[in-house]
Amino acid sequence: MDNGKLTGMELFAFPARPSFLYKPVRSGCWYVMLKLSYGDKAGYGGCEVAVNGKEINLIKWGACLKAIRSRSVEELAEALEQLGKEWPIQQQTVLQTALYDLLEVGSHHAKIAAGAAGLESYRIPAVRSTSFPQASLAMDRSALYEESTAYYSILR
């Protein structure tokens, strides 16, 4: 990626258990998945969202993500630490999981400010979701598009 920025930020919503998810989705909930793309690499994060039987509004749910859409991977890690504290826990968790997954898949090293010492480079440890295996997503990304009933591209 020439400019070092994210190339894609997409939200998918499923009113029932998608084929790649091993555990059932609770009644009255939707399953929301965030896909972060950086060149040809992608990281995924997902969670259940209680909507009390209503349809989910991904534009409203993902509004906080607009603040980070033009960031590099390194800036995204910093923003998660700074801005993420102001966001609802579900958005924090989904972004954190997708970012860590992207860093693991892409073997990126995040540069995070370390006080007066300047920038320190280190690899953010991976957070693995027990809900879905990365391998099955890598093999069948079409399930995201075919099975979701709501889609929102924040950056594309």
SVG drawing of the C-alpha trace seen along z (x, -y; Angstrom):
<svg xmlns="http://www.w3.org/2000/svg" viewBox="-39 -14 53 38">
<polyline fill="none" stroke="black" stroke-width="0.4" points="0.0,0.0 1.7,-3.2 0.1,-5.8 0.1,-3.6 -3.6,-4.1 -6.4,-1.7 -7.9,-0.7 -11.3,0.6 -13.5,0.4 -16.7,2.4 -19.5,3.4 -21.8,6.4 -24.9,7.3 -26.5,10.7 -30.0,11.2 -29.2,14.9 -26.1,17.0 -23.8,16.7 -22.3,19.9 -18.8,19.0 -19.9,18.4 -19.8,21.5 -22.0,20.2 -25.7,19.2 -26.7,15.6 -29.0,14.7 -32.7,14.0 -33.3,10.3 -29.6,9.7 -27.8,9.2 -24.2,10.2 -22.1,7.3 -18.7,7.9 -16.1,5.3 -13.6,5.9 -10.5,3.7 -8.5,3.9 -4.9,2.8 -3.8,3.6 -4.5,7.3 -4.6,8.1 -7.8,8.0 -8.6,8.3 -12.0,9.1 -13.8,8.4 -17.4,9.2 -19.9,9.1 -23.6,9.5 -25.7,6.3 -29.0,6.3 -31.6,4.5 -34.8,5.8 -36.2,7.3 -35.6,4.2 -33.4,4.0 -29.9,2.6 -28.8,-0.7 -25.1,-0.2 -24.7,-3.9 -25.6,-4.9 -23.9,-2.0 -20.6,-2.6 -20.7,-6.4 -17.7,-6.5 -15.6,-4.6 -15.7,-7.6 -13.2,-9.4 -10.5,-6.8 -11.2,-6.1 -8.3,-8.0 -5.6,-6.6 -2.6,-4.4 -2.4,-1.2 -0.1,-2.8 -2.4,-5.8 -5.3,-3.5 -3.7,-1.7 -3.0,-5.1 -6.6,-6.3 -8.0,-3.1 -6.1,-3.9 -7.2,-7.5 -10.7,-7.7 -11.8,-4.2 -12.4,-5.1 -15.2,-7.4 -16.9,-4.7 -19.4,-2.1 -17.7,1.2 -19.0,3.1 -17.4,0.7 -14.2,0.8 -14.1,4.6 -14.9,5.0 -12.3,2.5 -9.7,3.9 -10.2,7.4 -10.2,6.4 -7.0,4.3 -5.2,7.1 -6.3,9.6 -5.0,7.3 -1.7,6.8 -1.3,10.6 -2.2,11.4 -0.1,8.6 2.8,8.9 2.7,5.2 4.5,3.5 2.6,0.7 4.5,-2.4 3.1,-3.9 4.3,-7.1 6.3,-6.3 6.5,-9.6 9.7,-11.7 11.5,-8.6 9.8,-9.1 8.3,-6.3 8.8,-2.7 8.0,0.1 6.4,3.3 4.0,5.9 0.6,5.7 -0.3,9.2 -3.1,11.0 -6.5,11.3 -8.2,14.3 -12.0,14.6 -13.3,18.0 -16.4,17.3 -15.0,17.9 -11.7,19.3 -9.6,16.9 -8.9,19.8 -12.6,20.2 -13.0,16.5 -10.0,16.4 -11.3,19.3 -14.9,18.0 -15.1,14.2 -18.1,14.4 -20.2,15.5 -19.9,11.9 -21.6,10.5 -24.0,13.3 -25.4,13.9 -25.4,10.4 -28.7,8.4 -27.1,5.0 -23.8,3.6 -22.0,0.3 -18.8,-0.7 -17.1,-3.5 -14.0,-3.6 -13.9,-2.2"/>
</svg>
